[in-house]
Amino acid sequence: MRPLLFAALTLSSVFAGDATVIEKTPGLVGFWTFGEEPGQKRVSQGTKEKHPLSEVNGPIKRSTGGPFSGYAADLNGSQYFEIKHSETGDLNINGKDAQVSMFAVVRIVDLKKSRTIAGMWSEGKGANDDTGTRQYALLMNMPTYGGSRQLVPHISSEGGVTMRADGTKFPWCADYAATKREVPEEEWCTLAFTYDAKYLRAYINGGLDERQLDAVKDKRNDPYFTKEGPEGKDRGMNPYYHGRGIFKYDPALHAKTKIAPSDFTVGARMAVGSMTGEATIGKFGGLAVFNRALSDAEIQTLHVAAGVEALNAMPPPKPVILRHPKGSVTLEGENVLYTLDGTDPVAKSNPYLAPIALASGGTVKARSFSKDRKRMSEIATMVYEPLPGHQPLPSTVVPVTQDRSWPSYDWRKRHELTSAAVKRAKPQILFIGDSITHFFGGEQFDGYALRGKNTWDEFYAPRKAGNLGFGWDKTENVLWRLQHGAIDGIAPKLVVMMIGTNNTGDGSAADIAQGIIAIVSELNQRLPQSKILLLGIFPRGEKPNPQREKIAVINQLLAQLDGEQNVTFLDIGAKFLTPEGLITKDIMPDFLHPNEKGYRIWAEAIEPTVKKLMGE
């Protein structure tokens, strides 16, 4: 059956699947399409029992675009659905000969955190805790026994941790299949498992992803895995042999040894003592449970009925822009890129990572993009006036993320890695800037060559230096980084900063100077004990030119900070020029970025001042 594509215009919803295929499949006991509005229970359709899913931790957002109803439940990692154990009815599948299958249509946003699709599963407080009650579950990303980032459906016969034949215990429930493929991230997919009372089988996008056991690599070298399978052989990985049935909770029998029985939950489960510690972030468009083991052909039919290929070909939904009373702006959507300068967002625009400080007003344009940034939504636009007591500000002082570097390197990832490295190393001298600083030296977090490495290792590595230079950064990008963790938890003796050259193409000298002054103020606020060596912007271009003239004006304005706010201003630009005012390729091959010789000129020019400010 080919997937159908419909548009329900009155609801502005889009769906690509055929729910009747799921409903007509024998053995169906639960089927949710998540079309209900937030605040409502999601009710099973096409089944004997209604099985309403209740929201936990507030109304769960509904987003447009889903396989069966045109909508999806948008789980944020702190919310989930549940049905209490006493109300699970025929979802409470258990017994020595019980069979079960589960089929889900999801779009996982953050696989690193997300672990749970659905099931009747409670693990208690963690390793060696046998007070949880477990039955069956479709889980992901379990690294203990070879399941890192894979699909790992679980079956428990004990309800607690797995027990060997001799009565000894594992620290966890170890009975799960594991696919060879990773669970797809940031795209619609189908995930499924079947259990026929003997074998667990895991499916991604309709296919049984067979995987042989590698006892050493998969950390399954215990005889339980290698010798207690059929005919004394190994249990395999996918399919995985588990011939002991599904746990049944008995209130009288388990009252003293188990906590309350497992509820049926979607998007989260009790693990390491928390319901949401490993909750899923992503969209749920369909979920079905069957009381028998479906065949490979039936799983493939369900996958086709979901129409995920059509869903993935659709443009992402347009993001929602919200302004809060104190002026911060949030953007709701997936892979949202935005601009504040009035231009339309493109694949190289700024990624939305945190609320935007916009009390002084401005124009926000935003789009959602596919993971590869080849598909994009319609543009969402909002124009905001300044709040009372605020005046419009130049772009150089409005903190904003930066992605002009994409796909050359991942600005967001570099921010995360450098922030963590700085916090860990606690440098005594910290360099802040753009690509000119980025290429100087220090730890390497991307593929760009560190052109001044030898000089850095000679002058700054012994001083325990850190580098927060980012290619393509402007003043507003540095401001954003400083306000979002770049210098948290450190107290360097000296900060060496040179920024602003990337603003000179379209910014005025006064606005650029204002942006640099704003960074100085931010540093003084966050690092009050640190001294600041503020360098004048280096000259650029082979010969004197209008950009150099603008740089000269900026540097004159910055010179007024010398002696104020812990600042020492130093302009070493002349060191890079010939007597005729030229920049030569043997110092700056592209007339902007120094090579090793140029970085040595830089280091030697500031060394007397550095020694003085470091108290050496």
C-alpha positions in Angstrom: 0.0 0.0 0.0 1.4 3.4 -1.0 1.3 6.2 1.7 -1.4 8.8 1.1 -0.9 12.5 1.4 -3.7 14.7 2.7 -4.2 18.3 3.7 -7.0 19.1 6.2 -7.3 22.7 5.4 -9.7 23.7 8.1 -7.3 22.5 10.8 -4.1 23.5 8.9 -2.9 20.0 9.6 -0.9 17.7 7.4 -0.8 14.0 7.5 0.7 11.3 5.4 -0.4 8.0 6.8 -3.3 5.6 6.8 -4.6 4.8 10.3 -7.0 2.1 9.0 -4.1 -0.2 8.3 -3.1 -0.1 12.0 -6.7 -0.5 13.1 -7.3 -3.6 10.9 -4.2 -5.4 12.1 -5.2 -8.3 14.3 -4.2 -8.2 18.0 -4.4 -4.4 18.4 -5.1 -3.4 22.0 -3.8 0.2 22.0 -3.5 2.9 19.2 -3.0 6.6 19.7 -2.6 9.2 17.0 -2.1 12.2 19.3 -4.5 14.5 17.5 -6.1 15.9 20.6 -5.4 19.4 21.8 -3.2 20.1 24.9 -5.0 19.5 28.1 -7.1 16.7 26.7 -6.5 13.0 27.2 -5.2 11.1 24.2 -7.6 8.2 23.6 -6.9 5.0 21.9 -8.8 4.5 18.6 -10.0 1.4 16.8 -9.5 -0.7 19.9 -11.8 -2.6 22.3 -10.7 -0.6 25.3 -10.4 3.2 25.1 -7.1 3.6 27.1 -7.0 7.4 27.7 -3.4 8.7 28.2 -3.2 11.3 30.9 -0.7 14.2 30.6 1.9 14.5 33.4 3.6 17.8 34.3 1.2 20.0 32.5 -0.5 20.3 29.1 1.6 18.7 26.3 2.1 20.8 23.2 0.5 19.6 20.0 2.3 20.4 16.8 1.1 20.3 13.2 2.3 17.5 10.9 1.8 13.9 11.9 1.2 10.6 10.2 -2.3 9.7 11.2 -4.1 12.7 12.7 -2.2 15.5 11.1 -0.7 16.3 14.5 1.9 15.1 16.9 2.5 15.3 20.7 5.6 17.4 21.2 7.4 16.0 24.3 10.0 18.3 25.9 11.9 16.0 28.2 10.0 17.0 31.3 6.5 15.8 30.4 5.0 12.4 29.5 1.8 10.4 29.3 0.6 7.7 31.6 -2.1 5.1 32.4 -2.1 3.9 36.0 -1.5 0.2 36.4 -5.0 -0.4 37.8 -6.5 1.0 34.6 -4.2 -0.6 32.0 -6.7 -3.4 31.2 -5.6 -5.4 28.1 -2.4 -3.3 27.9 -1.2 -5.3 30.9 0.3 -8.1 28.8 2.1 -10.7 30.9 2.6 -14.4 31.4 4.9 -17.3 30.5 3.6 -17.6 26.9 2.5 -14.0 26.4 3.4 -12.2 23.2 3.6 -8.5 22.5 4.4 -6.0 19.7 4.8 -2.3 19.7 4.9 0.1 16.8 5.7 3.9 17.1 6.0 6.8 14.6 8.3 9.3 16.2 10.7 12.2 15.5 13.5 12.1 18.1 15.1 15.5 18.6 17.7 14.7 21.2 18.8 11.0 21.3 21.5 11.7 23.8 18.9 12.3 26.5 16.0 10.4 25.1 15.6 6.8 26.2 11.9 5.9 26.3 9.2 5.4 23.7 6.6 3.5 25.8 5.8 0.4 27.8 5.1 -0.9 31.3 8.5 -0.4 32.8 9.8 0.9 36.1 13.5 0.5 37.0 13.6 1.9 40.5 16.7 3.8 41.6 19.4 2.3 39.4 22.1 -0.4 39.5 21.3 -3.3 41.8 18.0 -1.9 42.8 15.5 -4.8 42.6 12.4 -2.8 43.7 11.3 -1.7 40.2 8.7 -3.7 38.3 9.2 -4.3 34.6 7.2 -6.0 31.9 7.8 -4.8 28.3 9.1 -1.6 26.8 10.4 0.0 23.6 13.6 1.8 24.8 16.6 3.5 23.1 20.2 4.3 23.8 21.2 1.8 26.5 25.1 1.6 26.4 25.6 -1.0 29.1 25.3 -4.1 26.9 26.0 -2.9 23.4 22.9 -0.6 22.9 24.4 2.9 22.7 22.1 5.0 20.5 20.5 1.9 19.2 16.9 0.7 19.5 16.7 -1.7 22.5 13.3 -3.2 23.2 13.2 -4.9 26.7 11.3 -7.8 28.1 11.5 -8.7 31.8 10.5 -12.1 33.3 11.5 -11.2 36.9 10.1 -7.6 37.2 13.4 -6.6 38.7 17.0 -7.1 37.6 17.9 -10.0 35.4 18.7 -13.3 37.2 20.9 -16.0 35.9 20.0 -19.7 36.0 22.0 -20.2 39.2 20.1 -17.4 41.0 22.8 -14.7 40.9 21.7 -11.3 39.7 22.9 -8.7 37.1 22.9 -5.1 38.3 20.3 -4.2 35.6 17.7 -5.8 33.5 20.0 -7.2 30.8 17.3 -8.8 28.5 17.1 -6.7 25.4 17.6 -6.8 21.7 19.9 -4.2 20.2 19.9 -3.0 16.6 23.0 -2.5 14.5 21.7 0.9 13.2 21.4 4.0 15.4 17.9 5.4 16.0 17.4 8.2 13.4 17.6 11.7 14.9 15.7 14.7 13.7 13.7 12.9 11.1 10.4 11.0 11.2 10.9 7.2 11.5 9.1 4.1 12.7 10.4 2.1 15.6 9.0 -1.3 16.5 9.6 -4.6 18.3 8.0 -8.0 18.5 8.2 -10.7 21.2 6.9 -14.2 20.4 7.6 -15.7 23.9 11.0 -16.7 22.7 12.7 -14.0 20.6 12.8 -10.3 20.8 13.1 -8.6 17.5 13.8 -4.8 16.9 12.8 -2.9 13.7 13.8 0.5 12.4 11.8 1.9 9.5 10.0 -1.4 8.9 13.1 -3.6 8.6 14.5 -6.2 11.1 17.9 -4.8 11.7 19.7 -8.2 12.3 22.8 -8.1 14.5 25.1 -10.9 15.6 26.5 -11.1 19.1 30.0 -9.8 19.6 30.5 -10.8 23.2 33.5 -8.6 23.9 32.5 -5.5 22.0 29.0 -5.7 23.2 30.0 -6.3 26.8 28.0 -9.5 26.8 30.7 -12.1 27.6 28.8 -13.4 30.6 27.8 -17.1 30.1 24.2 -15.8 30.5 24.6 -14.3 27.0 27.0 -16.7 25.4 25.8 -20.1 26.6 22.2 -19.9 27.9 20.6 -19.4 24.5 18.9 -22.2 22.4 20.8 -25.5 22.5 23.4 -23.9 24.8 24.4 -21.3 22.3 24.4 -17.5 22.6 21.3 -15.5 22.9 22.1 -13.3 19.9 21.6 -9.5 19.7 18.8 -9.0 17.2 16.9 -11.3 17.4 17.6 -11.8 21.1 16.5 -15.0 22.8 14.4 -14.6 25.9 12.2 -17.7 26.5 11.0 -17.0 30.0 7.9 -14.9 29.3 6.7 -11.5 30.7 6.6 -10.6 34.4 3.2 -10.5 36.0 2.7 -8.3 39.1 1.0 -10.1 42.0 0.1 -7.8 44.8 0.2 -10.5 47.5 3.4 -12.1 46.2 5.4 -9.0 45.5 4.1 -6.6 48.3 7.3 -7.0 50.3 9.9 -7.1 47.5 8.6 -4.7 44.9 7.4 -1.2 44.7 4.0 -0.4 43.1 3.5 -2.1 39.8 4.4 -0.5 36.5 2.1 2.0 34.9 1.9 2.2 31.1 3.9 5.3 30.2 4.7 7.1 27.0 7.9 9.2 26.6 9.3 8.5 30.1 9.8 5.7 32.7 11.0 5.5 36.3 14.8 5.2 36.0 17.6 6.2 38.3 15.0 7.4 40.8 13.3 9.8 38.4 10.5 9.7 35.9 12.0 12.3 33.7 15.7 11.8 34.1 15.8 9.9 30.8 12.6 11.3 29.3 12.3 11.7 25.5 12.5 15.0 23.6 10.7 14.7 20.3 7.4 14.3 18.5 5.1 11.3 18.9 2.8 10.9 15.9 1.5 7.4 16.4 1.8 4.5 18.9 0.3 1.0 18.7 0.4 -2.0 21.0 -0.5 -5.6 20.0 -1.0 -8.7 22.1 0.7 -10.9 19.7 4.0 -11.0 17.8 3.6 -9.4 14.4 5.4 -10.9 11.4 8.2 -9.1 9.5 5.8 -8.5 6.7 3.2 -6.9 9.0 5.8 -4.6 10.5 6.8 -3.5 7.0 3.1 -2.9 6.2 2.7 -0.7 9.2 5.8 1.3 8.3 4.5 1.9 4.8 1.1 3.0 6.3 2.9 5.6 8.4 4.2 7.5 5.3 7.3 8.8 7.0 9.0 9.4 3.7 6.2 11.9 2.8 6.4 13.5 6.3 10.2 13.9 6.0 9.8 15.6 2.6 7.4 18.2 3.9 8.6 21.7 4.9 9.0 22.0 8.7 6.2 23.9 10.5 6.7 27.6 10.9 8.2 28.6 14.3 6.3 30.6 16.9 7.7 33.9 18.2 6.8 35.0 21.7 7.9 38.1 23.5 7.7 38.1 27.3 6.9 41.0 29.6 10.5 41.9 30.4 11.5 41.9 26.7 13.0 38.5 26.1 11.9 36.7 23.0 11.6 32.9 22.6 11.3 30.9 19.4 9.3 27.7 19.4 10.1 25.1 16.8 12.8 22.6 15.7 16.2 23.7 14.3 15.1 27.4 14.3 17.4 29.9 12.7 16.7 33.6 13.0 17.9 37.1 12.2 17.6 40.5 13.9 18.7 42.7 11.0 15.5 42.4 8.9 16.9 39.9 6.4 15.2 36.6 5.7 16.8 33.6 7.6 18.8 31.3 5.4 20.9 28.1 6.1 23.7 30.3 7.4 21.6 32.3 9.8 21.8 32.4 13.6 20.7 29.2 15.5 18.2 29.8 18.2 19.8 28.5 21.4 18.4 30.7 24.2 15.9 33.5 24.7 16.8 36.7 22.9 17.3 39.9 24.9 15.1 42.4 23.0 13.8 44.9 25.5 15.1 47.7 23.2 12.9 46.4 20.3 13.7 45.1 16.9 12.6 42.8 14.0 12.8 39.1 14.5 12.5 36.8 11.6 12.7 33.0 12.1 12.4 29.8 10.1 12.5 26.1 11.0 15.0 24.0 9.0 15.5 20.3 8.4 18.6 18.8 10.0 20.5 19.2 6.8 19.1 22.7 6.3 17.9 21.8 2.8 14.2 22.2 3.7 12.8 25.2 5.5 9.5 26.5 6.8 7.7 29.7 5.9 9.1 32.8 7.6 7.7 34.0 11.0 8.1 37.7 11.5 7.5 40.0 14.5 8.4 43.7 14.9 8.8 44.9 18.5 8.9 48.4 19.8 11.2 49.3 22.7 9.7 48.7 26.1 9.2 51.8 28.3 12.5 53.1 29.5 14.5 51.5 26.7 15.8 53.0 23.5 16.7 51.3 20.2 20.2 49.8 20.1 22.7 49.2 17.3 23.1 45.5 16.4 26.7 45.5 17.7 25.4 45.5 21.3 22.4 43.1 21.0 23.7 39.6 21.9 23.0 37.1 19.1 24.3 33.7 18.1 26.4 33.2 15.0 26.3 30.7 12.3 28.0 32.4 9.3 30.6 29.7 9.9 28.2 26.9 8.9 29.0 24.4 7.5 32.7 25.2 7.9 32.5 24.4 11.6 29.8 24.1 14.2 29.7 27.4 16.1 27.3 26.0 18.7 29.5 22.9 19.3 32.6 25.1 19.6 30.8 27.2 22.2 29.9 24.2 24.2 33.4 22.6 24.0 35.4 25.8 24.7 33.1 26.8 27.6 33.6 23.4 29.1 37.4 23.4 28.5 37.8 26.9 30.0 35.7 25.9 33.1 37.8 22.8 33.5 41.3 24.4 32.9 40.6 27.7 34.8 43.1 29.7 32.7 45.1 32.5 34.2 45.3 34.3 30.9 42.3 34.2 28.5 42.2 35.4 24.9 38.9 36.5 23.4 38.2 37.4 19.8 37.4 36.3 16.3 39.2 34.0 13.8 42.4 36.0 14.2 42.5 34.9 17.8 40.9 31.5 17.0 43.9 30.5 14.8 46.5 31.5 17.4 46.8 28.3 19.5 45.5 26.4 22.5 43.2 23.4 22.4 41.9 22.4 18.9 38.2 21.9 18.7 37.7 21.9 14.9 39.6 21.4 11.7 41.1 24.8 11.4 44.9 25.0 11.6 46.4 26.8 14.6 48.8 29.0 12.6 50.5 30.4 15.7 50.9 27.2 17.7 54.6 27.4 18.2 54.4 31.0 19.5 51.4 30.2 21.6 53.2 27.2 23.2 56.2 29.3 23.9 54.5 32.4 25.3 51.1 31.3 26.7 50.9 27.6 27.3 53.2 27.8 30.3 50.9 30.5 31.7 47.9 28.3 31.5 46.2 30.2 28.7 42.7 29.6 27.2 41.5 30.6 23.8 37.9 31.9 23.1 38.5 33.1 19.6 35.7 32.1 17.1 35.9 32.4 13.4 33.5 35.0 11.9 32.5 36.4 15.3 31.3 39.9 15.6 30.9 41.9 18.9 27.3 40.8 19.3 28.4 37.2 19.1 31.0 37.6 21.7 28.5 39.2 24.0 26.1 36.3 23.6 28.9 33.8 24.4 29.9 35.7 27.6 26.3 35.8 28.7 25.8 32.0 28.0 28.5 30.2 29.9 31.7 31.0 28.1 33.5 32.4 31.2 31.4 30.9 34.0 33.4 29.5 37.0 36.8 31.1 36.2 38.8 34.0 37.4 41.8 34.7 35.1 44.4 37.2 36.0 44.3 38.7 32.5 41.9 38.8 29.6 43.4 39.7 26.2 40.7 40.8 23.8 40.7 41.9 20.1 37.4 42.0 18.3 35.5 44.1 15.8 37.0 43.5 12.4 34.1 41.5 11.2 31.7 44.4 12.0 33.6 46.8 9.9 32.0 45.8 6.6 28.6 47.3 7.5 28.8 48.9 11.0 29.7 52.5 11.8 32.8 53.2 13.8 30.8 54.5 16.7 28.5 51.5 16.8 31.4 49.0 16.7 33.2 50.9 19.5 30.0 50.7 21.5 29.8 47.0 21.0 33.4 46.5 22.2 32.7 48.8 25.2 29.6 46.6 26.0 31.9 43.5 26.0 34.3 45.3 28.4 31.4 46.1 30.7 30.3 42.4 30.6 33.8 41.2 31.4 34.0 43.6 34.4 30.7 42.4 35.6 31.5 38.7 35.3 35.2 38.8 36.0 35.6 41.7 38.4 39.1 40.7 39.5 40.5 40.2 36.0 42.6 42.8 34.2 41.8 43.5 30.6 44.3 44.1 27.8 42.2 45.6 25.1 43.9 45.5 21.7 43.2 47.9 18.9 41.7 46.2 15.9 44.5 45.1 13.6 44.8 46.7 10.1 43.5 44.7 7.2 44.0 44.8 3.4 47.3 44.9 1.5 47.2 48.7 1.1 45.6 51.6 3.0 41.8 51.5 2.4 38.5 52.8 3.8 38.2 49.8 6.2 41.5 50.7 7.7 40.4 54.3 8.1 37.3 53.1 9.9 39.5 50.8 12.1 41.6 53.8 13.0 38.6 55.8 14.2 37.4 52.8 16.3 40.8 52.5 17.9 40.8 56.2 18.7 37.5 55.7 20.5 38.7 52.6 22.3 41.9 54.4 23.5 39.7 56.5 25.8 39.1 53.3 27.9 42.7 53.1 28.8 43.0 53.2 32.6 39.2 52.8 33.1 37.3 49.6 34.1 40.4 47.5 34.6 41.4 48.2 31.0 44.8 48.7 29.5 44.5 49.7 25.8 47.3 48.9 23.4 47.3 49.4 19.6 50.1 47.3 18.0 48.7 47.5 14.4 51.8 49.4 13.1 53.9 46.4 14.0 52.3 44.5 11.0 53.0 47.3 8.4 55.9 48.3 6.3 57.1 51.9 6.3 54.9 52.4 3.3 51.8 51.1 5.2 51.7 47.8 3.4 50.8 44.3 4.8 53.0 41.7 3.3 52.1 38.0 2.6 55.0 36.8 4.7 53.2 38.1 7.8 49.5 37.9 6.8 49.1 35.7 3.7 45.5 36.9 3.1 46.2 40.4 4.4 44.0 39.7 7.5 45.1 36.5 9.4 48.7 36.3 10.7 50.9 33.3 10.0 53.4 32.0 12.5 55.7 35.0 11.8 52.7 37.4 12.3 51.7 35.7 15.6 55.2 36.1 16.9 55.1 39.8 16.1 51.8 40.0 18.0 53.2 38.0 21.1 56.4 40.0 21.2 54.6 43.3 20.9 52.3 42.7 23.9 54.8 40.8 26.1 56.0 43.7 28.2 52.4 44.7 28.9 51.4 41.1 29.6 54.2 40.6 32.1 53.3 43.8 33.9 49.6 43.0 34.1 50.2 39.4 35.2 52.5 40.7 37.9 55.5 38.7 36.7 
